[in-house]
Amino acid sequence: MREKSPGWPLAKPEARAGTRWWWPGSAVDTDNITWNLDLFSACGIGTVEITPIYGVRGNESNDIDYLSPEWMDMLHHSINVAKEKNMRVDMNNGTGWPFGGPYVPVEEAACKVIFRDTIIKSAAGVDPASVIFALPEKERAHAKLQYTGVYPCGEKDSWRVIAVYSAPTMQKVKRAAPGGEGLVIDHFSREAVKHYLERFDKAFSGSGTPYPSVFFNDSYEVYGANWTPAMFEEFAKRRGYRLEDKLPELIGYNDDGNKTLADYRETLGELLYENFTCQWHDWAAARGVKVRNQAHGSPANLLDIYAAVDIPEIEGFGLSDFNIRGLRTDPGFTRKNDSDVSMLKYASSAAHVTGKPLTSSETFTWLTEHFRTSLSQMKPDLDLMFTCGVNHVFFHGSCYSPAEAEWPGWRFYASVDMTPNNSIWRDAPSLMKYIERSQSFLQYGDPDNDFLVYLPVRDMWRSRLKEKEKGLLMQFDIHSMSKKAPEFIKSIIKIDSLGYDCDYISDRQLANVRLHGERLLTEGGAAYRGIIIPSGTTVTPELKELLASFGNLVIYGEDEADLAALAQAEQMKRNCGLRAIRRKNRTGNHYFIANLSGDNVDRWIKPAVEFKDAAWFDPMNGNITRAEISDGKIKFNLLSGESRILRTYTTKIGPAASPATDNMPLKVIDLTHNNWNLAFDEGTTEAGNIHKLPAVQSWETLGDKESVMMGTGIYTTRINLDKNDSKRAWRIDLGDVRESARVYINGEYIGCAWAAPYILDCAGKLKKGKNELRIEVTNLPANRIADLDKKGVDWRIMKEINVVDINYKKTSYEGWTPMPSGLNSTVKLISGANGNGN
């Protein structure tokens, strides 16, 4: 039986990119909501997530209180307009972050424990009621004594007296919007969470506003909340002994191998899981709404928190260094990405194991400094996320800005700015289409990773990093995982380097795994070839019991031979330095593959799956070509920075475009030193001026106006080809592009080069004789914003934190050196030897 001709999967609305839509002061109006959504839709954005934040200075009269009738009207209008455009509206269940606000009483606010202790000498023992402790003045108004205990101190007739107080942390909602200011809730209290959610019921029922598609919760950034008033009661119920009896062990005075500390942390995690995450999910589900949640930062097993929601969401924070050829670096204006491969897989692991179809990501947070982020810098970190299981990308983000606001408009304090106020918006539709095509495959079929990997969270919980109260709370945030899970991270990196892919699994999830033939089947229906217990894991009796029925499908450690006995490594990862993720579908498998290395890959590679046919899908341009196959291997040709989707089939496929082969001798036509004209589009200060250039060059050095210009420069030149050359299959290599380029040949659009390598296929587009080449290059806003600072323009008009630099410091951009803008190196036509410049 022959499979029909290969085609792209049907792209669902959620295959389009989403964006966090900040509403400053919620000072929105219907006309500008419509205007914003029109532009988002035209660009290719499919979902907006409304998160209200602090407002604009001097604009207080237009602010709208969160969840007020007027605010609900704006939400209703947004939902109606989005529906007309086949877009989705998500909504944060709060303003700023974390959940909290004006209706949170101090009794239901985030809570901490305060220990006070002393040593008393007494042969007759000590009456705890007779010991009075002094509290800091700032705690006296709200701190409540919960327990006082007396414990032997080691020396004869010496007693340690420990008093336990609960007190509110008094943390306020960060970056709150009007109507959302107030205390953060106690996430461990069922009643506090229940009462918090009642405010939303009142707002929706009273206004008749339809519910959004999804409710959202940002990363857990509740600081110092290590207690809840019911802790003693909950601990005894769950752990089978009294925490009051083990306070010296909890604090660290007595050594019990940190068992009590781990038990305390496990209890805290269970309370967060049950009283916050599950209750919030169930509340939303009863109203027909899904929930999307960032679990990282939680003092709980992240896998359980992620798995409790409909759409688990991870976060990227910073820029990864891939050493990709031609990828612009910006020393001093970037920060290292704290989310490595091991971190990015938490959310997708929970989704895969429990059968959730979508894994989302907060994408490009602080990728670079403001006004300096290019589309090309976005793609590698986006590809990394894709290979780690993300298939539902959200930009961080897009700030609502009215049409009448002067440039640069209303701004969120953190980059990246995915709005029309950013010059990259002109070519952003190419990025959006890339995301949609990629995610159409990444949402299609089912996960097909090789192994489960047990997450030894209890070993992490037994680690005491600080003393007394400061050492109780262990929050698994993306910035400190290297300190809290170093051995686990080493295990994951080792497994990955050997060419295998994996999903993490918690004790709770492991209890629902069953043996199905020679596979381990999870509750969500995902099948695995075995489970790896990472090196250094403490194998408790409880864990042994969970593993007992799995026989030889259990691997202890990451020995290559042990892994190879159960699964076949992907050689594209193991030996070729490619990143990839594999999924299965009804006709075979498909891979998303990215070359994030500095080397081009041109070789025959055998996939780990059986197949009879294969096709390549290019998410950059939508092209589909039949794969070259020989002796069970497939020809790979990926330049540094390129990505492709490979689909393998268990049957022969129907007609498809043949692979591009060009066996002609290599020929390069260097256009760099042609005569070029450079003009500027109508949206720039230099519109109408034409520069005649003896060679390609960037424009920021051409004059004072050009050095501060933001917009598009239009390069044109002519090419003469003889008959033989006109028949060649040409590609155009634009060299170093600052920052994206649309290419036209003889008036026909060829494509947009927005990421490294800046090479476009122009086969069949060049004719005999004269040809006109037009390259429209769009730069970044950096030079223009630096000019505003030099002129003293007060464009930082936001309240609260306003606009800060990548290190959260107030700054000025007046000292920035003009960034290269335009074509910054060479332009060449290449043909022959596959035309790829190898």
Disulfide bonds with the S-S distance in Angstrom:
none
